[in-house]
Amino acid sequence: MREMKITENKHITLKRTKKFTLLQHIEQIVEAAKDSGFGADFFEKAKPHIDFLAKKLKITQIQAALFSLFMDRSNDNNILISEISEFVKCRNIKILQYMKEIDGLVNRQLIRCRRTDHKFSYRVPLEVIEAITQNEAYQPISTVNVSIEKFFTVLNKLFTECIENELTYSLLEKGIEELIDNNMHLDFCKKLHEFLLDDLDKILFLYFCYRLEHYDDNDFAYYELVNIFKDEDFRQVKKSLKHKESELFELNLIECVNDNGFEDRDRFCLTDKAKNELLGELNLKENQAKNKKDLLAFSSLAEKTMFYNEKEHTQIQQLTELLREDNFINVKNRLKEKGMRTGFACLFHGAPGTGKTETVYQIARQTQRDILLVDISQTKSMWFGESEKKIKEVFLRYKYAVENSKIAPILLFNEADAVISKRKDVTSGNVAQTENAIQNIILQEMENLEGIMIATTNLTANLDKAFERRFLYKIEFAKPNPDAKKHIWQSIIPAISIENAENLSTMFDFSGGQIENIARKCTVESIISGGEPKFEMLVNYCKNEKLEKEHTKIGFY
């Protein structure tokens, strides 16, 4: 009777658990695991949920239990074994006994392992989290008989994970070999197979292709390969490139970058033969044309008269003259002859509404330079490593734009406070580490800048000293003096008298942005009433503007 009752209870439990979603099963496993010591009692208590999850995801029972604990920390991209041990209240050594099971989860692509000199850490990929929250078992991307676009999507994933230490070189090599063997229907794979390249040259060539396809970047230095090839392999690849011993040179697939008629033995790129014969399926020209759409054309910028105080007026005129193409090329060549950096990084700083961004637009229009505008919010990601990758892509896109534009465009970091402020204490968490990593990337890119970068900010007091040193030109945009304000009033509201413009300039300490706000209100009023607003109404608008300014941020640019 007792055995029959136990059997009936098990059937009832199994029936109930079938109604659970995957997340609910995981929640039950995590609840049972807390303070359990990860012992036999835990596995007995959570067995129905573990069995269901193991069957659904096609993993072992141990892996199902461990995966649940990783999922419970899926908002953390730096999960440590010690954190798992602390949660279940057991020694690290007990969890370490299950390393083969954890490696199985990595191979199943349910978690990622980041290997550094000091530790292993783990994360649950976003695509896995999305599948589980949709009550579906995660299925890795199929690599069999895929399109050329899908082929490079998988290749990009492999290289990215290797660069970020989430994939060993041996697994990268294995993944690439399977990817090629599974897609011999592609001309790219057929031709690559015909070259009979050794393993190092094959990985090297595919890295060139990956950079060109994913980042539009066909120019890189050998030291960038240190995250792909390790130790002896890296030294061998470095030697084969610097001394042109790689078979890729013999096959005319890669070459040294041409720098004003001279070979640069430290920088390399794909040849036209490689791009045309092997990458023809990718329609690179179409992709390149698409990327040009990221640029804000100078011809689309409306002409606008700007009024400045004397100091910034002089500085802006000098910078504009420098950025006229003839002067810019001449200065760059002279700097290069002296062995100095040729990039120009500029900082426009001052209160909101003082015309920083509009000045960039007017300089671009006058010097006929397009603008690559960086959306700071788009470079920030909650996922560890994603923000760094996005900021690198910004500079790679800009590098491509410089190389493929007749006149170098301007890279504009508008409202850059979030990425050039003082670095944070790394002990304060992953967010601080990520922001510091972003800043380090920007600092390094500024060192190697080949074109023109302009950053605007409202908060120079919080500017990191390392950035301050790297900005060659720093222009402060102060609020306009009474004379400049008078001209702004007359320019924006032509119907206003000189006397009234002078009175308003004296009565109210406004920026150009605030004056423009008032002008817009006047325009609205004139449309409604059919007449120009009187001076008393202007004064009233100004008083309201001042009042609103105390509570909200008003202004433009």
C-alpha positions in Angstrom: 0.0 0.0 0.0 2.8 2.4 0.9 4.7 1.7 -2.4 1.4 2.3 -4.3 0.9 5.6 -2.5 4.4 6.8 -3.3 3.9 5.9 -7.0 0.6 7.7 -7.2 2.2 10.8 -5.6 5.0 10.7 -8.2 2.5 10.5 -11.0 0.6 13.5 -9.6 3.9 15.5 -9.2 4.9 14.7 -12.8 1.5 15.7 -14.0 1.7 19.0 -12.2 5.2 19.8 -13.4 4.2 19.4 -17.0 2.2 22.5 -16.6 5.3 24.5 -15.6 7.2 26.7 -18.0 10.9 26.2 -18.4 11.5 29.3 -16.2 9.2 27.9 -13.5 11.1 24.6 -13.6 14.4 26.4 -13.3 12.9 28.5 -10.4 12.0 25.4 -8.5 15.4 23.9 -9.0 17.1 27.1 -7.8 14.8 27.3 -4.7 15.7 23.7 -3.8 19.4 24.2 -4.4 19.7 27.2 -2.1 21.7 26.3 1.0 21.4 22.6 0.1 25.1 21.8 -0.1 24.3 20.4 -3.6 23.8 17.0 -2.0 21.6 14.0 -2.6 18.6 15.5 -0.8 18.6 18.4 -3.2 18.6 16.2 -6.3 15.8 14.0 -4.8 13.7 17.1 -3.9 14.1 18.8 -7.3 14.1 15.5 -9.4 10.9 16.1 -11.3 12.0 19.6 -12.4 15.6 18.5 -13.1 14.3 15.5 -15.2 12.0 17.7 -17.2 14.7 20.3 -17.9 17.3 17.7 -18.8 14.9 16.0 -21.3 13.8 19.3 -22.8 17.3 20.7 -23.3 18.9 17.3 -24.0 21.5 17.6 -21.3 22.3 15.5 -18.2 20.6 15.8 -14.8 23.7 17.4 -13.3 23.9 19.8 -16.2 20.2 20.7 -15.8 20.9 21.6 -12.1 24.0 23.6 -12.9 22.4 25.4 -15.8 19.5 26.5 -13.5 22.0 28.1 -11.2 23.7 29.9 -14.1 20.3 31.1 -15.4 19.5 32.5 -11.9 22.5 34.8 -12.4 21.8 35.5 -16.1 21.9 39.3 -15.5 25.6 38.9 -14.6 28.1 38.5 -17.4 30.9 37.5 -15.0 29.6 34.5 -13.1 32.2 32.8 -10.8 32.2 29.2 -9.6 32.7 30.7 -6.1 29.3 32.5 -6.3 27.6 29.2 -7.2 29.3 27.5 -4.2 28.3 30.3 -1.9 24.6 30.1 -3.0 24.3 26.3 -2.4 26.6 26.5 0.6 29.3 24.0 -0.4 33.0 24.2 -1.0 34.3 25.3 -4.4 36.0 21.9 -4.7 32.6 20.2 -4.8 31.4 22.3 -7.8 34.8 21.9 -9.5 34.2 18.2 -9.5 31.5 18.9 -12.1 33.8 20.8 -14.5 33.2 18.3 -17.2 29.5 18.8 -16.9 30.0 22.6 -17.0 32.2 22.2 -20.1 29.3 20.2 -21.6 27.0 23.2 -21.1 29.7 25.3 -22.9 29.9 22.9 -25.8 26.1 22.8 -26.0 26.4 26.6 -26.2 24.0 27.2 -23.3 26.7 29.1 -21.4 29.9 30.9 -22.4 33.2 30.6 -20.6 35.6 33.5 -20.5 39.2 32.4 -19.8 41.7 34.9 -18.5 45.1 34.6 -16.9 43.6 34.7 -13.4 40.2 33.0 -13.6 37.3 31.4 -15.5 34.0 33.3 -15.5 30.7 32.5 -17.2 27.7 34.1 -18.7 24.4 33.0 -20.2 24.1 34.3 -23.9 21.2 36.6 -24.7 19.9 34.2 -27.3 19.7 31.4 -24.7 17.8 33.7 -22.3 15.4 34.7 -25.0 14.7 31.1 -25.9 14.1 30.0 -22.3 11.8 33.0 -21.6 9.8 32.0 -24.6 9.5 28.5 -23.2 11.6 27.0 -26.0 14.8 24.9 -25.9 17.7 26.8 -27.3 19.0 25.5 -30.7 22.4 26.7 -31.9 22.6 28.2 -35.4 22.8 25.5 -38.0 26.0 25.7 -40.1 25.0 23.2 -42.8 24.2 24.4 -46.3 23.9 28.0 -45.3 24.0 31.2 -47.4 27.2 33.2 -47.8 25.7 35.8 -45.5 24.9 33.2 -42.8 28.4 31.7 -43.3 30.0 35.0 -42.3 27.5 35.5 -39.5 28.8 32.2 -38.0 32.4 33.1 -38.8 31.9 36.4 -37.1 30.6 34.7 -34.0 33.5 32.3 -33.8 36.1 35.1 -34.1 34.3 37.4 -31.7 34.2 34.7 -29.0 37.8 33.8 -29.6 38.9 37.5 -29.3 36.9 37.8 -26.1 38.5 34.7 -24.7 35.3 32.7 -24.8 36.6 30.2 -27.3 40.0 28.5 -27.3 42.1 28.5 -30.5 41.6 24.8 -30.9 37.8 25.2 -30.7 38.0 28.1 -33.2 40.0 25.9 -35.6 37.5 23.0 -35.2 34.5 25.3 -35.7 36.0 26.9 -38.8 36.8 23.5 -40.3 33.3 22.2 -39.7 31.8 25.5 -41.2 33.8 25.1 -44.4 33.2 21.3 -44.7 29.4 21.9 -44.2 29.2 24.5 -47.0 31.2 23.3 -50.0 28.3 24.5 -52.1 29.6 28.0 -51.7 32.2 29.3 -54.2 34.1 30.8 -51.3 34.5 27.4 -49.6 35.4 25.7 -52.9 38.1 28.2 -53.8 39.5 28.3 -50.3 39.7 24.5 -50.3 41.6 24.6 -53.6 44.4 26.7 -52.1 45.4 23.9 -49.7 46.5 26.4 -47.1 48.0 25.2 -43.8 46.0 25.7 -40.6 47.6 29.0 -39.6 47.4 30.6 -43.0 43.7 29.5 -43.4 42.8 31.1 -40.0 44.8 34.2 -40.9 43.1 34.6 -44.3 39.6 34.1 -42.8 40.4 36.7 -40.2 41.2 39.2 -43.0 37.8 38.3 -44.6 36.0 38.6 -41.4 37.4 42.0 -40.7 36.5 43.2 -44.2 33.0 41.8 -44.2 32.0 42.6 -40.7 33.8 45.9 -40.0 34.5 47.2 -43.5 38.1 47.2 -42.4 40.7 46.1 -44.8 43.8 47.4 -43.0 45.2 46.1 -39.7 48.5 45.5 -38.0 49.9 42.1 -37.0 49.7 42.9 -33.2 45.9 42.8 -33.5 46.2 39.0 -34.0 47.5 38.4 -30.5 43.9 37.6 -29.3 43.6 35.0 -32.0 46.9 33.2 -32.1 48.7 32.4 -28.8 52.4 32.2 -27.9 54.4 30.3 -30.5 51.7 30.5 -33.2 51.5 34.3 -32.8 55.3 34.6 -33.2 55.2 32.4 -36.3 52.3 34.4 -37.9 54.0 37.7 -37.0 57.3 36.5 -38.7 55.4 35.2 -41.8 53.7 38.6 -42.2 56.7 40.9 -41.5 59.0 38.9 -43.8 56.3 38.2 -46.4 56.9 34.4 -45.9 53.2 33.5 -45.7 51.8 31.6 -48.7 49.0 34.2 -48.8 51.5 36.6 -50.3 52.5 34.0 -52.9 48.9 33.4 -53.9 48.3 37.2 -54.1 45.6 37.1 -51.5 47.1 39.6 -49.1 49.6 42.5 -49.4 51.3 45.2 -47.4 49.3 48.4 -47.1 50.4 51.1 -49.6 51.2 54.3 -47.7 51.8 57.2 -50.1 53.7 54.9 -52.5 55.7 53.0 -49.8 55.0 49.5 -48.3 54.1 49.5 -44.7 55.5 46.2 -43.4 53.4 46.5 -40.2 50.0 46.8 -41.8 48.3 44.3 -44.2 45.1 44.0 -46.3 43.4 41.8 -48.8 44.3 42.2 -52.5 41.8 43.0 -55.2 42.1 39.5 -56.4 41.0 38.1 -53.0 38.0 40.5 -52.8 36.9 39.9 -56.4 37.5 36.2 -56.8 36.6 34.9 -53.3 34.3 37.5 -51.8 32.3 38.2 -55.0 29.3 36.4 -53.5 29.1 39.0 -50.7 28.3 42.0 -52.8 30.8 44.1 -50.9 30.2 47.2 -53.0 26.5 47.1 -52.1 27.4 46.7 -48.4 29.9 49.6 -48.7 27.3 51.8 -50.3 24.9 50.9 -47.5 27.5 52.0 -44.9 27.9 55.4 -46.5 24.3 56.0 -45.5 25.5 56.3 -42.0 27.1 59.7 -42.9 25.3 63.0 -42.6 26.0 64.7 -45.9 27.4 68.3 -45.5 25.1 69.3 -48.4 22.0 68.5 -46.3 23.0 71.0 -43.6 21.1 74.3 -43.7 23.2 77.4 -43.6 22.9 79.3 -40.3 24.5 82.5 -39.1 26.2 82.0 -35.8 27.1 84.7 -33.2 30.0 84.2 -30.7 31.9 86.1 -28.2 35.2 87.4 -29.5 37.4 84.7 -28.0 35.5 81.7 -29.4 34.8 83.5 -32.7 38.6 83.7 -33.3 39.2 80.0 -32.3 36.3 78.7 -34.5 37.6 80.7 -37.5 41.1 79.2 -37.0 39.7 75.7 -36.8 37.5 76.2 -39.8 40.5 77.4 -41.9 42.6 74.4 -40.7 39.9 72.0 -41.8 39.6 73.4 -45.3 40.9 70.5 -47.4 44.0 72.2 -48.9 45.2 73.4 -45.5 44.3 70.1 -43.8 46.4 68.0 -46.3 49.3 70.4 -46.1 49.3 70.3 -42.2 49.0 66.5 -42.1 51.9 66.1 -44.5 54.1 68.4 -42.4 53.2 66.6 -39.2 53.9 63.3 -40.8 57.4 64.4 -41.9 58.1 65.3 -38.3 56.9 62.0 -37.1 53.9 63.4 -35.3 50.3 62.1 -35.1 48.2 63.5 -37.9 44.7 63.1 -36.4 42.8 66.1 -35.0 40.7 65.7 -31.9 38.7 68.7 -30.8 36.6 69.4 -27.7 33.7 71.9 -27.7 32.6 72.5 -24.1 30.1 74.9 -22.5 26.6 75.3 -21.1 23.6 73.8 -23.0 22.2 76.0 -25.8 25.5 77.8 -26.6 25.7 76.4 -30.1 28.3 73.6 -29.8 26.6 71.1 -32.1 25.4 73.7 -34.6 29.0 75.0 -34.9 30.1 71.5 -35.9 27.4 71.4 -38.5 28.4 74.8 -39.9 32.1 73.9 -39.9 31.2 70.7 -41.8 29.1 72.6 -44.3 31.8 75.2 -44.9 34.7 72.6 -45.3 32.5 70.2 -47.3 33.0 67.4 -44.8 30.3 64.8 -44.1 29.6 63.8 -40.5 29.5 60.4 -38.8 27.3 61.1 -35.8 27.8 58.8 -32.8 24.7 58.0 -30.8 26.2 57.5 -27.3 23.1 55.7 -26.0 23.5 53.1 -28.8 27.1 52.3 -27.6 25.9 51.3 -24.1 24.8 47.8 -23.6 23.8 45.8 -20.5 25.6 42.8 -21.9 29.3 42.4 -20.9 31.6 42.9 -23.9 28.9 44.3 -26.2 29.6 48.0 -25.4 33.3 47.6 -26.1 32.5 45.9 -29.4 30.1 48.6 -30.4 32.6 51.4 -29.7 35.2 49.5 -31.7 32.7 49.3 -34.6 32.2 53.1 -34.4 35.9 53.7 -35.0 36.2 51.0 -37.7 33.2 52.5 -39.5 34.9 55.9 -39.3 38.2 54.5 -40.5 36.4 53.0 -43.5 34.7 56.3 -44.2 38.0 58.1 -44.2 39.6 55.6 -46.6 36.6 55.7 -49.0 35.8 59.4 -49.0 37.4 62.1 -51.1 37.5 64.4 -48.1 37.7 62.9 -44.6 34.4 63.2 -42.7 34.1 64.4 -39.1 33.5 61.9 -36.3 31.1 63.6 -33.9 30.6 62.4 -30.4 27.7 64.7 -29.4 27.0 65.1 -25.7 30.0 62.9 -24.9 29.9 63.3 -21.1 29.0 59.7 -20.6 32.1 58.4 -22.3 34.8 60.9 -21.5 34.1 61.5 -17.8 36.5 60.5 -15.0 37.1 56.8 -14.8 35.3 54.9 -12.1 36.6 52.7 -9.3 36.7 49.2 -10.8 35.8 47.7 -7.4 32.3 49.2 -7.7 31.2 46.5 -10.2 30.9 45.3 -13.8 29.3 48.6 -15.0 32.4 50.6 -13.9 34.7 48.0 -15.5 32.8 48.2 -18.8 32.8 52.1 -18.8 36.5 52.1 -18.1 37.1 49.6 -20.9 35.1 51.8 -23.3 37.2 54.8 -22.3 40.4 52.9 -22.8 39.3 52.0 -26.3 38.5 55.6 -27.2 41.8 56.8 -25.8 43.7 54.3 -27.9 41.7 55.1 -31.0 42.4 58.9 -30.4 46.1 58.1 -30.4 45.8 56.4 -33.8 43.2 58.8 -35.3 43.7 59.5 -39.0 40.9 62.0 -39.5 38.9 64.5 -37.4 37.1 63.9 -34.2 35.0 66.5 -32.4 33.3 65.8 -29.0 30.8 68.1 -27.3 30.2 68.2 -23.6 28.4 70.3 -21.0 30.5 69.1 -18.0 34.2 69.7 -18.3 34.7 69.6 -14.5 34.2 65.8 -14.8 36.5 65.4 -17.8 39.1 62.7 -17.4 42.6 64.1 -17.5 43.7 61.4 -20.1 41.1 62.8 -22.5 42.0 66.4 -21.8 45.6 65.7 -23.0 44.4 64.1 -26.2 42.2 66.9 -27.4 44.4 69.2 -29.5 41.9 72.0 -29.7 39.6 72.9 -26.8 37.1 75.6 -27.4 34.9 76.9 -24.6 31.4 78.1 -25.6 30.4 80.8 -23.0 27.0 82.4 -22.9 26.9 85.2 -25.4 27.8 88.7 -24.2 25.2 91.5 -24.6 26.5 92.5 -28.0 26.3 88.9 -29.3 22.9 88.4 -27.7 21.6 91.6 -29.5 22.7 90.2 -32.8 21.1 86.8 -32.1 17.8 88.5 -31.2 17.9 90.5 -34.4 18.9 87.5 -36.5 16.2 85.2 -35.1 13.4 87.8 -34.9 14.1 90.2 -37.8 11.1 92.4 -36.9 12.5 93.4 -33.5 14.0 96.9 -33.2 17.6 97.5 -32.3 16.5 99.2 -29.1 14.3 96.3 -28.0 17.0 93.8 -28.9 19.5 95.7 -26.7 17.0 95.9 -23.9 16.3 92.1 -23.9 20.1 91.4 -24.1 20.6 93.4 -21.0 17.6 92.2 -19.1 18.0 88.4 -19.6 21.2 86.3 -19.5 20.1 83.8 -22.2 22.0 81.3 -24.4 21.3 81.2 -28.1 19.2 78.1 -27.5 17.0 79.9 -25.1 16.6 82.8 -27.4 15.6 80.4 -30.2 12.9 78.9 -27.9 11.4 82.3 -27.5 11.6 83.0 -31.2 9.6 79.8 -31.8 6.9 80.9 -29.4 6.7 84.2 -31.2 6.3 82.4 -34.5 3.5 80.3 -33.1 1.8 83.4 -31.7 2.1 85.2 -35.0 0.5 82.3 -36.9 -2.4 82.2 -34.4 -2.9 86.0 -34.1 -1.8 87.1 -37.5 0.5 89.8 -36.2 4.0 90.3 -34.7 4.1 90.0 -30.9 4.7 93.2 -29.0 7.7 93.9 -26.8 5.7 93.3 -23.6 4.8 89.8 -24.8 8.5 89.1 -25.6 9.4 90.2 -22.1 6.7 87.9 -20.7 8.0 85.0 -22.8 11.5 85.6 -21.4 10.3 85.6 -17.9 8.5 82.3 -18.5 11.6 80.9 -20.1 13.7 81.8 -17.1 11.1 80.2 -14.7 11.0 77.0 -16.8 14.8 76.9 -16.8 14.9 76.6 -13.1 12.9 73.3 -13.2 13.8 71.7 -16.6 16.6 71.6 -19.0 15.7 73.8 -21.9 17.9 74.6 -24.9 19.2 72.9 -28.0 22.5 71.2 -28.9 
